[in-house]
Amino acid sequence: MSVKIVITNIYSKIVGFIPEEAHKALDEILSYKVANSRFMKVVRDGRWDGVIHLYKTSGQTFYTGLMSLVRETLKKHNVEYEVVDRRERPPQNLSDLNFIKPSDYEARQYQDFTVERSLKFTRGILSVGTGGGKTLIATRIISEIKTYPVVFYVLTKDLMEQAHGVFSACLNEPIGKIGDGEVDIKKITVCTIQSAVQALNYGKKKFKIDNYRFDDEDTWDEKTIDSQEKAEKIKEMVRSAAVVMLDEAHHTASQTAMEVLGASVNAYWRYGLSATPYREDNASLAIQAQFGVKIVDISPSFLIKQKDLVKPYIFLEPIDSKVNFHTYAKIYEHCVVKNDKFNNHVAETVNHIVKRGLSVLVLVKQIKHGETLKKIIPNSEFIKGDLSSEKRLQFINDLRAGKITLIATSLADEGLDVRALDCVVMAGGGKSSTRIQQRVGRALRRDKKSTKQKDKAIIIIYEHNARFLDRHAKRIRTILKRESEFEIIESNGPDSILREIDSVLGIENKHGGLFA
């Protein structure tokens, strides 16, 4: 006797008896242990095992995106089943929607392939390297589905503005925008996921937006939803959406994304887009739970081979910064944020690169660090959370024009599109594998409209030998070496780095000094 698997947009349910061993196997396969959960008080007290269970044993329910794993498990345990698909495919109620090619549009075969696969599968994870045109691909998918309401979720107001601009230019339909206090809902709407989760929890006394950040490096800086009327409009949009997409989908495992996507009960079409659709905290399963399996994988190395991105020359520069502190916070403060010798070296390196005619983005983790570097890097500006949208846009445009050196916090990790950018200096360190790919990718885009065509990008990563920081450096090194087209250069350190940079640029520098 076979069981039935009843499928709906978000959850599916196994109806019928399955053997206990299959039951346990499903629970084990559809669960993951939260990273560092052993340090949580609830785990230490024995009130929780630190495991997230995506299979509910009491009702035999699971997230629909995990269907492939359920199939494999039932087959392995010789459980016969039939699938009953209760999802309703929405009608094409936007039949006149068309994709308008931008003036610089280039037909790329992998983009055509991605669109075709997405339409065929109706949901999935789209792994497209930075510079591969994720937003343009999303626009084309929407134009082919021809169904509304559509909600394209983004993580920051900067990404909201960028996506809104692309959609407005490439679709013959007014595009809505929700974020930073603005609520303008259309048939197709770009929405910050923070605004959505605020609306879903509006009026709840226990709700605190600070508990909903994605990770410790994220900075949320937009205005809150300030009225019941706005909240209700957003709630209705979330629940009625027929098509949902999440940009930077590696953040899906966050409570924010899980709540918002879980509330999108009518979303038949569901896509997660990311250059790095995986997580280091064991939570990659949560991404699949919401969107299904990865249906395309367009790597940075593939895009470099296709000449869509330039080749990065990544300098791994050793920095002697050992200290006798034992906590990560103290070590980071003394080795990075308040390390005058290191920061002066960063400023000297940036100044040298700028004098070579290159544009530079300096990335930091902490505001204090960014403020310190701004004081000692000539002609620099610093983007941080409390900066107005107008000022941010001005600074980004000035960077594009080569007028300034830009310093930025993690706000610039994801989605910052500056095609003319030549160099990224990672002054702030960090251990995240998803973020390292994003940061390298900032400088790899080609600007085919520019008269100055770059053929390479310079990336500088500092490898501190202090406790914790040395382990982070090893992890980053391992991640970078997975990409066959990344040119990894083992720097000889601060006394040699300027000569080494000049060598890659094809400039003779016999002395390596700042004014060589």
N, C-alpha and C positions, 0 to 999 in steps of 0.2 A: 504493500500500500504506500503510495507516494504522498508527500506533503505538498502544500502549496506555498509559494512565495508571492505574497501580495505586495505590489510595488506602488508607492505614491511618490510625490516629488521630493520629499525630504526623508521620510522613514519608510522602511519596508518591514514586513512581518512574516514570520514562518508560521503557517497554520497547520497543525497536526503534530503527531508525536515524533520526536527524533531521539535516538539512543543517547544515554547519558554521556558517553564518551564523545559523541559529536557535539553535544551541548557544551561540554567543558572546552572542547577544542575551539569552538566558535568564540567563546568568552576569552580564551587565551590569545587567539590570533587577532581579535578585534579590540585589543587593549594595549596600553603602553604606560610605562612607568614615568612619572613626572621627574625630570632632571632635578637633582639635588633635593628631592622630597624628604630625604632622611634628615635634613636640617629643620624641616617644618615641625612646629610644636604639635600639631594634630597627629603627625606620624610618630614623633617621639613618645607621645602620650598613648599611642596604640589605638587612637580613635579613627585612623584612616591608614590604608596600606600604601598610599602614594600612587595608586594606579588609577588611570582613567579608563573606564569600561564603556566602549562604544556599542556593545551588544548588551541589551537588557534581558537578562535570563528569565525574569518573571513573565515577560510578555513575548519573548522570542523576537524582539524588534531590533533593528539596526539601521544605521544611516544608509540610504539607497546607494550612495557613492561607493560603498564597500561591497557591492553586489558580486564583483568578480572574486573576492576573497571568500565570500559565503559559498559561491558555486564550487570553488576548488575544495573547500573543506567538506561540504556535503558529499561531493564525488569521492573524495579520499575515504570517507567513512561509509561508502556504499548506500547513501541515502538518496532514493529517487525523489525527484521533485518536478513540479510544473510551475511555470511562471504566469501569474495573473497581473497584467499591467493595468492598474487603475488610473494612471496618469491621463490627463486630457490634453491633447496637443491644441494649443490656442489657435484660433483662425488668423489668417493674414489680414488683419484689420488696418494695415498701413501699406496697401498695395502700391501706392504711388511713390514710396520711399526709394530713393536712388543714391548710389555712391557717386560723388563728384570728384574726379581725379584732381589733386592739387597740381599746381604748375610745375613742381619739381618731381612729380610722380614717376617712379621707375617700376616697370613690371618685374617682380621678383618671384621666381618659380616657387620658392619655399613658402612665400606668403599665400600664393594660390593654393598650394597643397594644404596649408594650415586651415584656410577658410573651408575648403572642401571637407576635410576631416571633421572639423567642428560641426558643420551642418549635418553630416552623416551621423555623428554620435550624440548630438543634441546636448551633451555636457562633457566636461573633461578639463584636464589641466593642460594649459598651453605653455610649455617651457620655451621661451624665446629670449635669447641673449640680449643684453642691453645694446640698443642700436638696431635691433632687428625689426622695429616698427610694430610693437605690441598694440599701441593705441590705434594705429592705422588698420591693423588686422581686425581689431574689435569693431571698428567702424564698418568695415566691409561685411563682417558677419551680421551685424545689425541690419545693414541694408539688404541682405539676402533673406533674413528671417521675416522681415516686413510685418512685425507684430509689436504691439505696444500694450501695456507700459513696459519700458526698458529702464533699468537703473544700473548705472556704471559707478561702482563704489571705488573711492580713492582714499588714501590715507591722510593727505594734507591739503590745505587750501591752495598751495602752489600747484600740486598735481591736479586739483580740481580745475584751476584756471587753464592749465595746459591741455587737459582732456577736453574741456569745454571748447577751447579754441579749435582743436582738430575736428571734433564732431560738427561744430558750426560751419567750418569750411568745407567739409566733405559730405555732408548730408543735407538734402533739400527739405529740412524740417527744423523749426525752432527748437533749440536745445535748452532744457531747464538747468538750474544750478542750485544746489543746496550746500551751504557751508559758510562758516564765519558769520553766522547770524542771518544770512540771506536764505530765503525760502521761495524759490521760483520753480514750480513743478510743471513740466511739460510731458508730452508723450514719451520723450526720451530725456532723461535727467542724469546729470553727473552729480553725485552726492558724496560728501565726506562721510566716512563710516562713523566718525565720532558724533556727527549731527544725528545720524540714524539711531544710534544707541541711546543718545540723550532723549530723543523723542519717545522711544519705546519705554524708557524708564521715567518719563516726566511725571513729577508729583510724588515719586517714591522717596520717602525720607531717608532710607538707608542707601540710596544710590549716590555714589561719589565717583566722578569721572576719573579721579586719580587712580582708582582701583582698576581702571579699564585700559591702561596703557598696554602697548604691545610687548615691550621689553624695556630694560633699564636704559637703553640708549635712545628711546623715542622721546620726542618733545611735542606735546600737543599744545597748540597755542591759539586755537580759534575761539570765537565767541560762543556762548552757550545759547541753547534754545530758550527763549525768554517768554513764551506764552503757550497756553493750552491750545489755542487755535492752530498755531504753527505745528505743535507736536502732533495733533490729531491728523493734520494734512500729511505729515511725513509718515506717520503710522500707516495710514491708508495706502500710501504709495508703496511702502515696503511690502505690505501684505498682498497687494493686488498685482505686483510686478509679474509679468509673464516671462521676462528675460532679465537675469541678473548676471553681472560680471564683477569680479573683484580684481583690481590691479594690485600688484605686489602681493600675490596670493600666499606667499610663504608666511604671512601673518594670520592665516585662517584659524590657526589653533587658539588664538587669543579669545578671551571671553567676549570681547566686543564683536568680532567677526562671527563667532558661533551663534551669538544671540540674534544678530541682524539677519544672517543667512537662514537661521532656523525659523525666523518669523516670515520668511518669504515663501509662504505655503503654496502659492500659485505659480511659482517660477518653474516652468517646464524646461526652459533653456537655462543652463547654469555653467559658467566658465570661470576658471581661475587663471589669471595671467601672471607670469613671473619669470625673471631671468634665472631665479634660483628657487624652484618649487620644492624645497626640502627644509628641514629644521634640524638643529643640533640638540634640541631638548627632547628628542624621542617622539615629537608630536607630528611627524610627517603624515601619520595615519589620519589625523584630523583634516588635513587638506583633501585627501582622497575621500573622506567621509562626505564632505560637502559637494565635491565636484566630480568625483569618479577618478578614473585612471588618467595617467599622463598620455595624451594622444599625439603630441608632437614634441620633439626635442631638438631645438635649433641652438647649438652651442656657440660661444664666442669664437672658438677656433674655426668652426664652419663658416661663420660670417667673415672672419679674416681671410680665409681661403677664397671666399666669394668676392673679395675686394669691397665688401660693404662696410667693414671696419678696418682701421689701421692696426698694425702690429704694435703691441706695447713692449717697451724695454723697461723691465721692472728691476730697480736697484734694491737689493736687500742690504741695508747699511747697518753694520754692528755699532751699537752705542754702549759704552761702558758706563753703567749707572747703578752699580750695586750699592744697596743700602742695608742697614740693619733693622729695618722695620719688619713687622710680621703680618700686618693686615693689608689687603689689596688697596684699600682707600689711601692709606698712608704711603705705601710704596708708589702708587700712581701719582700722588701729589708731589712727592719729592723727586721722583725720577723724570716726570714729564711736566706737570703744570708749573712747578716752582723751580725747575732746573734751569738756571740762567745760562749755564754753559751750553746745554742742549738747545734751548730756545734761540740763543744767539746764533748757533750753528744753523738751525732751520732758517732763520732770517737771512743769513749769509747765502745759503744755498738758493733760496727763493730769489734773492736779489740778483745772483749770478745768472739764473735761468732767464729772468726777465730781461737782463741786459743782452741776452742772446736772442731777444725778439720773440720769446715764447710767452703765452698766457698761462697763468698758474691758478689752480684752486688748492687752497690749504684746508684740510679737514681736521677738526678737533672734536673731542668728546665733551669738554666742559667749557662753559661760558668764560670762566676766569682765564683759562688757557687762551681762548680766542682773543680776549681783551689784551692779554699780555703780548701776543704776537702782533696784533694790530699796531701797538705802540712802537714796535721795532722793525716792522716791515714797511718800507716806504710805499706810499700811494696804494694803500690797502683799505678795504672795507670789510666789515664783519656782519654776516647775516646770522641772527639769532631769533629766538622765539618771539620777543616782544617788538620786533621790527614790523612796521606797517607793510601791507601788501604792496603799496605804491613804491616804498623804498626798496623792498626786495626786488621788485621788477626792474627798478632803475639800476641797482647794483648788478643784477644778472645781465642786463643789456650792456652795461659798461664793461663787464667781463667779456661778453661776446665781441665787443668792439675793440678789445685789447687796451682799454683805458685804465683798468685797475687790476690789482691782484685781489682775489676774493678769498676770504676766510669764512668758513661755515661750520656749523654744528651738524648733527645727524640729519637735520632738515634737508641737506643736500645729498644725502646718500641715495635716495630713490627718486628717479624721474627728472632730475635736473638736466635739461637738454641744452648744452652749449657746444654746438658742433665744432666751433673754432678752438675749443680748449685743447692746449698742447700738453699740459703737465698737471698731475695730481700729486701733492705732497701730503702723505698721511702722517701728520704730526701727532695725532691723538691716539694712535694705536687702536687696539680692540681685538677681540677674539672671534667675532662672528663670521662664519664662512659665507653666509648670505650677503653680509655687508661688504666683505672684501671684493666680491665679484662686482657688486654695484659700484663700489668706489673706483675700481680699475676701469670699469666701463664708462665712467664719466668722460674720459679723454679719448675714447676709441672711435667716436663717431666721425664720419667724413662730412665735410661741407662742400658739396660739389658746385655750389654757386660761388664760392669764394675764389678770388684770384690767387690767393695763397693756399696751395694744396699741400696739406701735410701728408707725410708718408709713414709717420711713426708717432708714438706717444711716449712720454717719459713719466714713469711712476716711481715714487720714492717711498719705501716702507722702512721704518726704523725698527731694528731688532735689539731691544734692551735686554741686558743680561741679568736683570734683577728677578727676584722670585715672582712667580705668577706671569710676569711679562715675558719671560723667556719661553714658558710653555705656550703662551699665546702666539709667539713668533713662530714656533715650530709648527703649530697647527695651520697658521696662515701659509707658511712655506709649502706644506703638504698639499693644501688646496690649490695653490697657484700652479704647482707642477703637474696637475692633472690636465691642464690645457696645453696641448701640443704646440700651439702657435704663440704662447707667451714666452718671450725671451727673458729668462731669469739671469740677472747679473749679480754675482757675489762681490759686493763692494769691499774694498780694503779699509773703509772707514772714513771719518771726517777729514783726514789729511789727504785723501785721494779722490773723494767723490766728485769734486768739480772737474778734475781732469777726466775722470771716467764718463761724466755726462758729456763733456766736450768731444770725447772720442766717439760716442754714439752719434752725436750731432755732426760729426765730420769736421770739427774745428780743432786746430792744433793749439794746445795749451801746455806750454813747457813747465810752467810754474804752479798752476792750479790755484793761484791766489784770486781774490775777488776782482782785481783790476788787471788780470792777465791779458 
